[in-house]
Amino acid sequence: MEKELGNAVAERILPPTEQEVSNEIDVKVQKYLRGEGANLEVLKDKKLKGQLSVIEDLYGKSAKAAAKVEKWLMPSEGGYLEAEGLEKTWRIKQETISHEVDILSKRNQHDIILPALGPYSLDYTSNGRYMAIAGRKGHLALVDMKDLNLIKEFQVKETVRDVVFLHNELFFAAAQKKYPYIYNRVGTELHCLKEHGSVLRLQFLKNHFLLASINKFGQLHYQDVTTGSMVGSFRTGLGRTDVMQVNPFNGVIATGHSGGSVAMWKPTSSAPLVKMLCHQGPVSALAFHPNGYLMATSGSERKIKLWDLRKFEVLQTLPGHAKTLDFSQKGLLAYGTGSFVQILGDLSGTQNYTRYMAHSMVKGYQIGKILFRPYEDVLGIGHSMGWSSILIPGSGEPNFDTWVANPFETSKQRREKEVRSLLDKLPPETISLNPSKIGTVMAVKKKEKKTKMERDAEEEAAIDAAKGITMKKKTKGRNKPTKREKKKHEIIEKAKRPFLHEQIKEEELSRKRSRLSEEVELPKSLQRFARKKTVT
């Protein structure tokens, strides 16, 4: 007996390293548990007790599995700049950061100067591997950001206002002078989308395979890139705008207008889902947090506002003007104006954004667009003299899911992902403000059937109310007792009528039920003798 106890104790005692890992997993398990377990000892029903104990075991197993996944499959941890003493993080310059980081990270700091072809706009693929750049004077290029290799560049010899990748790096769309065009990876023109007109801004809805655009006449277009059909085309009625952004959570397009309002749209409705007054002057920029519940807007009255889209209320108002806004994967907010970039961070987790980092470009550079690179601590800046890339520690997601976005995917994996995403493509009708409602069951309140006594009481109350109505005194000849009595009788009959209709309906239902029961009750041997229904 003593030997068995000794063996059991030896099994529980783990080596120091394994004990640390076990303790760390236990801490993570507590994070994933759904509150405290139910006290099953007080239950007397054995069946219910058994069912609940199975559910509690499943909760424990799922929490332990999630903790192990976090421990072994998500080993990287995101970090932020930390200041010592009186030092402030926004005073740390890019030169200081470049001396402290590794060689691969240092390669992400660069400035490409092309003054004759700017200002530049840019876009990244969902995995952050490739970047498309577009110069206003017709320069288009595709760059592999992992190896910093130029894949293709060409000149379209006309104005280019915006560029956006489609579902992967093989195709991208450019908003040119008259129409938007779709090109492939090697620069071959595939499609000219003449129905869109002269487009100012482009957005791509990756879950729905929809290319959204807004032109200089304020017309919003949605085109399905898999079938080529135009899903939605309507006028916003709010004037010309070049401020448009897609909410990554629900696929709703938001547009900012000169009247200070922000309108949210879906392709199946010509009327805006929401129209909210955000600023007293024109809206200059807007951006959505990756969780979809937080929106940042900037107005010409030099205010940046953070909105909670669940209640449509202002969470925070910050001083400053922004020509362009963007949220990172970890929730950092960057805004650019003139030749200055400011990064705000919610480091406390209370949705209170404060200054985190700052960066000044060369005096005279005019920033046109800023965009965080996915899965990297990098911010891309398109400006009047070219484009630049700076390091923002803590902006990118440190752990990537290869089923969602893989920066190191091969051509075979890319093909498989493309087929899988086409099979999982969502129809345009699923775009709504709250996509979590899709698939739920609407609760319908059943009408409680009234008893005979309640119906009789209601009928008597209605008759008494009808009898108590005072008759108006009318002119001579129309106030005879017979006419007054006839009128009273009509009022009483009118009060009785709804109850009579209800009674007739119930009798008809009971007759139908009795017929059905008779048909069902007949055994098979006697069904051939049943009276057949006459066909009229």
N, C-alpha and C positions, 0 to 999 in steps of 0.2 A: 504493500500500500504506500509506504514511504517512497519507494522507487518511482511509482507512478506519479505521485505529487511532484517529485523532483524533476521528472521529465516534462510535466506540464509547465512548471515554472521556467524551465530552461527554454521551452518553446516560446513563451511569452517574452522573454528577454531577448532583445534584438541587438545586433552590433550598433555602435554609435551612429554611423552614417545612415543605416537603414532606419534607426529610431528617429533621426531628424526628418527623413523623408516622410515617415509615417505621421509624425506630429504635424508636418506641413500640410499633408493631405487632409488630416482631421480638421485643421483650421479652415481649409477650403470647402470641406463638406458642410460645415456650419453655414457657410455663405450660400450654398445652393439648397439647403433644406428649406421646406416650405413651412417655416415657423416650428413651434414645438409640437411634438407628437401628441396624439389624443390619449387621454387616460382611459384605457379599455377595462380596467379592473372594476369600475363602477357599473359596467353594463351587465345586465342579467340575461339578456337574449343571447344565447350561444351562437346562433347563426349570424346575427349582426356583428357580434364580437369577432368571429372568424373572418368575415368579409373585410372588416376594418383593419384587422391585423395584417391581412395580405396586402391591402393598399398601403399601409404604413411601411411594410417591407419593400414594396416597389419604390416608394418615395426615397427610402434610404439608399437603395441600389442605384437609382438614377442620380442622386446627389453625389454618391461616391464615384460613379462613372464620369460625371461632369468634372469633378475635382481632379481625377486622373488625367482627363483630356487637357485641362488647363495646365497641369503640372508638366506633362511630357510632350504634348503636341503644341503648346503655346509657351515655349521657354523664354521668349524675348519679352522684356518689359519696357514700356515706354517711359522716357524720362524727360524732364524739363530743365531749363537753365536754372541754376540755383546761385543766388548771390550771397556773398559773405559780408557780414557786418553792415556797414552803411552803403554798400555797393548796390546798384539797381540793375536789374536784368536788361532794361531797355537802353542802357548806356553801353552794353557790350557790343562791339562792332564785329563785322564779318571777318576782318583780318585777325582778330583775337581768336575767333572760333576756328578759323582755318589752321591755326598753329597747333590746336589741341586735338583735332579729329584725325582719323586714319586717312590713308591715301585715296581709297575708293570714295569716301565721303567728300574729300577735298575736290575730287573731279566734278562734283555737282555744282561747284561755284564757278561760274563763267559769265562773260559778257560778250555777246556777238554784236558787233557794230556794223550796221548797214544803213547809213543815213539816207541814201538815195531812194530806198524802197519802202520806208516806214510811213506811218506807224504800223506796228505789228499786233496781230491777234494770235492766240494759240489755244490748243486743246490737247488733252492727254487721253489715252485709252483707259479703260476701266481698271487695267492691271498696272498702269503707270509705266509700261515698257516703252511706248512710242509717243512721240509728240508731233503734231501737225502745226505748222506756222503759216501765217498768211500776211503778206505785206499789202498795205492799201494800194500800192502801185502795181499789183499783179504778180508778186512773187509768192509762189507756193512751194513748200518743202515738207518732207517727211524724214524724221530723225529717230534713230534707235538710241534711246537714252542710256541703255545699259552699256553699250560699247562706244557711245558717242560717235556713231557712224552716220553719215548722210546717205539715206537710202535713195532718195530721188528729189530733185528740185527742178522746177520749170517756170516759165513766164507765160501768163495768160494774156498779157498786154491789155488789161482793162482793170478797172477798180474792183478790189476784193474787200468786202466789208466784214465778213466773218467766216470761220471755218469750224467744222465739227466732225468728229469721227462717227461712223455708224456702229454696228454691233461689234466690229473688231478693226484691226489696223489695215485690213485689205481694202476698205472703202472709206472715203471721206467726202463730205459735201462742202462746197464753197459758195458763199453768197456773193455773186459777181454783179457787174453793173446793171444788167437787164434782168437776168434770171439766175437761179441757183443751179449749179452743175454738180454731178457726182463723178468722182474720179476713183480709179483703182490705185493700188500700191505703186505701180510703175508710171503713174501720171497719165494714163489713157482715159480720155473722156468717155464715160459710159452713158450718161443720161443728161438731158437738158430739161429742167422742170419749168416749162413756160407758164403753167397755170398759177405758179406762186407769184409771178411778177418780180418787181424790183425789191428784193428782200434786204432788210436791215439786220435781222438777227435770226439765228438757227439754233434749234435744240433737238436732241434725239432722245426718245423714250425707249430705252433698251429692253424693257420687259414687254413692250407692246409693239416694237419694231415700227414706230411712227416717227417721221421726220416732221417737226413743227417749225413753222416760219411765220414771221410777221413782216409785211412789206410797208412801203412808205405811205400807203393809203390807209393804214390801220386795219388791214385784212389779215385774219389769222387762218392758216391752212394746216391741215394734218394729212400727211400722205403715208400710206402703208408701203414700206420699201420692199416687202416680200411679194406683193401682188401688183403694186403700182397704182392701186385704186386710191382716189381721194376720199378720205374718211370724213373730213369736216372742212367746211370753207364758209366763213362768215365775217362780217364787219364787226369790229369791237365797238364802233360808235363813240370812241373816246379820243380820237385824233391820232396823229403820227407819234410813234414811240420806238425807241431802240433799246428799251429796258425789258428784257424777257428772261425768265428763269424757270426751270422745271423742278418740282418738288420730288426728290428721289424716293420718298416714302410712298406716295400715292399716285404719281404721274400727272398731277394737276399742273397746268401752266399758269404762271403768274406774270402779269404785265404791269409796269408802272407808267403812269401818265402825267401829263403836264398839269392837270388839275390837282395833283397831290394824292390821287386815289390809286389803289392797287386792286386789280380785278383778277379773279381766278377762273380758269376755263377748263372745260373738258370737250372732247370732239363731238359728243352726241347732243350738245345743247348750244344753241346760239345765244342764250342769255348767260351772263356770268354766274357761277356758283356763289361767289362772294364778291362784294364790292365794298371795300373799306377805305375810309379817308385816313391816310397815314401822315400826311404832311400838309403844311399850309402853302407850300410852293411845289414846283415840279419834282417828281421822283427821279433821282439821278442814277440809283443802283439798288439792287436787292439780291439777297442770297438766302438759301435754305440750309439749315443744319441737317446733317445726315439722318437724324432721328425723325425729321419731318414736322416736328412740333414747334420749332423755333425759326422765326424769320427775322432777318435784319434788313432794314430799309434806310436809305439816305435821301435827304431832301436838299433843295437849294437854299433852305433857311439855315444851313449849317448845323444840322442835327442828325444823329444816327440813332435809330430806334430799334429795340429788340422786342418782338411780338410773340406772345404765346398763342398759337393758332387753335388751341383747344377751347380757349375762352375769348379769343380775339381781343386781348388786352395788352397794353404796353407793360413790359417787364422792366425796362431800363431805357433811359434816354441819355445819350452821350454827346458831348459837344464835338463838332468836326464835320468836315465835308468830304464825301467820297464819290469819286467818279466810277469806281469799281469795287465790288465786295465779293468775298469768297470765304466759305467755312472749310476747315480741314476735316479729315476723318475723325480726329480726336476732339473736335469742337473749337479749335482756335479760329478767331475771326480776323481776317486781314482786309484792310481797306487802303486804297491808293488814291492820291490826289496830287496833281502837279508832278514833282520829282521826289515825293516822299511816300514811304510805305510804313504803315503802323499795324502791329499785330496785337490783338487783344486776347486775353485768356481767362477762362473760368477755372482758375486753379483751385479754388475752394470748393467747387461743386455745388454752389448755391445759385447759379445763374446770375452771378454778379461779375460782369466782365471788367477787367482792369488792364492797364498797359503791361504788355509782356516783352515785346521787342520792337525795335524801330530800325529803319534803314533809309538812308538818303542816297538817291542817285546823283549823277553829275548834274550840276545846275543847268537848267535848260531842257532836260529830258522831260517829256510829257507822257506819263503813264496812261496807257489805254486799257489794259486788261491784266489782272493778276489771277493766278490759278494754282492751287496746291496740287502737287504731284502725288497720286495715290501710292500708299505703302512706302513712301520715302519722306524724310524730313526736309523737303525741298519746296520752295515757292518759286514758280515761274512768273516772270514779269515781261509783258509786251509793252514796249514804249516807242516813242517817235524815232529813236535812233537804232532800233534793233530789238533784241530780247536778252534778258538776263536771268540768272538762276542764283538764288541765295539759300543758305541753310537756316531752317527754323526747327530747332530741337523740340521733339515732342509733337509735331504736327501730324505725322503719318502713323498708320496702324502698323505696329511692329510684327504682328502675326497674320499671315494671309492664308485663306482657305482656298486650296487648289480647285475645288468644285465651283467657287465663285469667281475668283480672279487669280491667275497664276502668272507672275512676272517672268517665269522661266519656262513657259509652256513650249512644247515642240509643235511642229506643223500638224502632226497626227492628233495631238491633244486639242489643238485649235479646231480641227475639223470635227472632232467628236463633240466639242463644246458647242459649236455652231449648230449641229444637228439637234443636240439636246435642247438648246435654247429655242430653236424653232418649234420643237414639239411642245415646249412649255410656254409658248407665246400666249399672252393674255389678249382677249378681245377688247376693243375700245370701250365697250359698255362697262367694263370693270373699273374704269377710272372714276373715282369719287373722293370726296373729302375724307371719308372714313372707310377705307377698304376692309377693315376688320368686320364690318357688318355683313359682307358677302358670305353666304353660306350659313348664316344664322337663321333661326326660325322666328318669325314674328309671332309674338304672344297675342292670341285673340281671346278676349274675355267672353266666356260662354254666358248666354242669357239664362238666368235662373228661371225655371219653370214655376209659374205661380199656381198655388193650390186653388181649388174650387171656391173655398171660403174667401180667399183674398180677392178673387175675381168678382164674386158677388158683392163684397164690401165696396170695391171700387165702382162697380156699376151703380149701386145704391147711392154712393156719394155723388156720382156724376148726375143721377136723376134728381137728387135733392138740390144740387147746384143749379140745374136747369129750371126746376120749379121755383126757385128763389129769385129768378131774374124778374126785375120790375119792367112792366110794359110801358112804352111811351104813350102819352095821350095824343091821339091824332085828331084830324079835322072831322067835322060832322059827316056821318055816313061810313067812316072807316074805323069807328070806335065802338062798333056794336059788340055785345057780349059773345055772340056766336063767332065773330071773327077773332076776338081776343082768345077765346077758348081753342079755336083751330090753330092759332099761332103758337100757343103754349104747347099743344100736342105735337106740333112739328118740331119744336125745340127739344122736347123730351125724346122724340124718335131719333133726332140727330145725335143726341148724347148716347143713346143705346146702340147706334149703328156700329161703332168700332168693336164693341164687345160681341155683337152678333157675327161680324165677319171673322173674328178670331175663333169663335165657337165652330163656325162652318169649316174653317181650315183644319181645325183639330179633328173634326169628324171625318173629313176626307182622308187625312193621314192615317187615322185608325182603320178606315176601310181598306186602304192600300196595304197596310201592314197585315191585316187579317187575310187578304188574298194571297200575299206572298207566303205567309205561314202555312196556308192551306196547300199551296203548290209544293212547298218544301216537305210538308208532313207526309205527303203521299209516297208510299213505298214504290220501288221500281216495278214491282209486279202489277201495280194498279195504275201506274201513270198512263198506260195506253188506253184506259177507260175514262180518263179525265176529259172534261169538255174542252174541245179545242176552240181557241179564240177565232172569231170570224174576222177575215181580212176585208176591210172596207176600201 
